[in-house]
Amino acid sequence: MGVGLAPIYSVIISITIYAGIKIFIGRRKKMIEKEVGEGICAKCGSKIENQKCPICDRKKSWNVQFLRAVYTDLRLIYNIELKKI
């Protein structure tokens, strides 16, 4: 008589495990998508935001500002005309 309930318990346990795994994987997937965002920079490995790498683009902008300052200094000191940067 007690044999009839065992298959019901196994079905309930298997459905519960299946649903738990699906929920766990779904939350994990959302968490990874949130962390990665639009992607990862190939050079430095940071998260891409607004289709730009915050670290690499900051270095590029700093280099451009530095070169402009050097250009201005050379032009003022030596009164020479260089190619426009």
C-alpha positions as CSV (number, residue, x, y, z in Angstrom):
1,M,0.0,0.0,0.0
2,G,2.8,2.5,0.8
3,V,4.4,1.8,-2.7
4,G,1.9,4.1,-4.5
5,L,3.3,7.3,-2.8
6,A,7.0,6.8,-3.6
7,P,6.7,7.8,-7.3
8,I,4.7,10.9,-6.4
9,Y,7.5,12.0,-4.0
10,S,10.2,11.4,-6.6
11,V,8.3,13.4,-9.2
12,I,7.8,16.3,-6.8
13,I,11.5,16.2,-5.7
14,S,12.7,16.1,-9.4
15,I,10.4,19.0,-10.4
16,T,11.6,21.0,-7.4
17,I,15.3,20.4,-8.3
18,Y,14.6,21.3,-11.9
19,A,12.9,24.5,-11.0
20,G,15.6,25.4,-8.5
21,I,18.4,24.9,-11.1
22,K,16.5,27.0,-13.7
23,I,16.0,29.8,-11.2
24,F,19.7,29.7,-10.1
25,I,21.0,29.7,-13.7
26,G,18.7,32.6,-14.7
27,R,19.8,34.7,-11.8
28,R,23.5,33.9,-12.4
29,K,23.1,34.8,-16.1
30,K,21.5,38.2,-15.3
31,M,24.3,38.9,-12.8
32,I,27.0,38.1,-15.4
33,E,25.3,40.2,-18.1
34,K,25.1,43.1,-15.6
35,E,28.8,42.7,-14.7
36,V,30.0,42.4,-18.3
37,G,27.7,45.1,-19.8
38,E,28.5,45.8,-23.4
39,G,31.6,43.7,-23.4
40,I,35.2,43.6,-22.1
41,C,38.1,45.5,-23.5
42,A,40.7,43.3,-25.3
43,K,43.6,45.4,-24.2
44,C,43.1,46.1,-20.5
45,G,40.1,43.8,-19.6
46,S,37.8,46.5,-18.2
47,K,34.1,46.7,-18.8
48,I,33.0,48.6,-21.9
49,E,30.6,51.5,-21.2
50,N,28.8,53.6,-23.8
51,Q,30.9,51.7,-26.5
52,K,34.1,53.0,-24.9
53,C,36.7,51.6,-22.6
54,P,37.1,54.0,-19.7
55,I,40.7,53.1,-19.0
56,C,42.1,53.1,-22.6
57,D,40.1,56.1,-23.8
58,R,41.3,58.1,-20.7
59,K,44.9,57.3,-21.7
60,K,44.2,58.3,-25.3
61,S,42.6,61.6,-24.2
62,W,45.5,62.2,-21.8
63,N,48.1,61.6,-24.6
64,V,46.3,64.0,-26.9
65,Q,46.1,66.7,-24.2
66,F,49.8,66.2,-23.4
67,L,50.7,66.5,-27.1
68,R,48.7,69.6,-27.5
69,A,50.4,71.2,-24.5
70,V,53.8,70.3,-25.9
71,Y,52.8,71.7,-29.3
72,T,51.7,74.9,-27.7
73,D,54.9,75.2,-25.7
74,L,57.1,74.6,-28.7
75,R,55.2,77.1,-30.8
76,L,55.5,79.8,-28.1
77,I,59.1,79.1,-27.1
78,Y,60.7,78.6,-30.6
79,N,58.0,80.6,-32.5
80,I,57.8,77.7,-35.0
81,E,54.8,76.3,-36.8
82,L,54.3,72.5,-36.6
83,K,51.7,70.3,-38.2
84,K,48.4,70.7,-36.4
85,I,47.5,67.8,-34.1
